[in-house]
Amino acid sequence: MLRHCYLLVEGHHDVAFAGRFLKLRKLKMKNKLAEVSSFWHEGGGLIPRNFPPDSERDIHRRIVVPSFFENDEVSVAIQNGGGLESLPKSLEESLTNLRSSEDLSSIGVLIDADSNKTPEQRFNWLKQVAPQMQMLRALGEVEEVEGVRRGVFVLPNNRDPGTMETVLLQCADAVYPNLAIMAGRYIEEVKRDLAFLRYLSHGSNESKAVIGAMANVFRPGKSNEVSIQDQEWISSKSASVEGVQLFYAFLGALLGLGTSPLKIDPTQD
């Protein structure tokens, strides 16, 4: 019997990030409705049946549909939560819309610690605002509560402040070391101009800019999100990165696929 897992993340870059890990776990992305388990769209579910989907009939409002990944054992819906503060509402609405949410095998949440909070602080905040997670005892661990595996992972590694970009830059050092150095130097040079510095000084913007510079070498005009999907940032070549191994194991436990480590590419030093 197919198991069903709901994974809630902060934004669209995080969807691509988590998707790469699922591909490493041999799950395939499903783009057609007929390919997606009916569990996700029966009785309304997570896939809108009408357009425009909102009461205001706004044709330009973005429709947020999860990304779906499946193999013969498990079907996963990765939901873009629309930002940290919107996560509790997104989680509540998604579980309400699922006619058989009680049949979920697992529920996971992936968020950033950011630079101003520790992962433990983020974890405690989420437990306070999301009733579905308030019974969890340990950050980064998967626990079975009321018959459902649940867990929260805080990037970069459940221990240090940082973001998804922290992990990606560590991956870049392992997979694309020369390009990472050159992209970093380029952004450092840009920062010398105060007119541009203000765009890079907030949050993880500087890290995103470095990643964006690298992404545009692979294909000019490519977004960070698409580059995460297409390139080898998350791969066996970056298996030496702590955050990669930790999240790979976390997903394995959440999906019931085991926690064996991601094998390191033997061609990597």
Salt bridges, closest charged atoms under 4 A:
GLU42 OE1 - ARG99 NH2 3.09
ASP54 OD2 - ARG61 NH1 3.76
GLU73 OE1 - ARG3 NH2 3.77
GLU93 OE2 - LYS89 NZ 3.94
ASP114 OD2 - ARG122 NH2 2.85
GLU143 OE1 - ARG137 NE 3.19
GLU146 OE1 - ARG150 NH2 3.70
ASP160 OD2 - ARG159 NH2 3.15
GLU188 OE2 - LYS191 NZ 3.31
GLU189 OE1 - ARG192 NE 3.16
GLU206 OE1 - LYS191 NZ 3.12
GLU225 OE1 - HIS12 ND1 3.13
ASP230 OD2 - LYS222 NZ 3.46
GLU232 OE1 - LYS237 NZ 3.03
GLU242 OE2 - ARG159 NH1 2.96
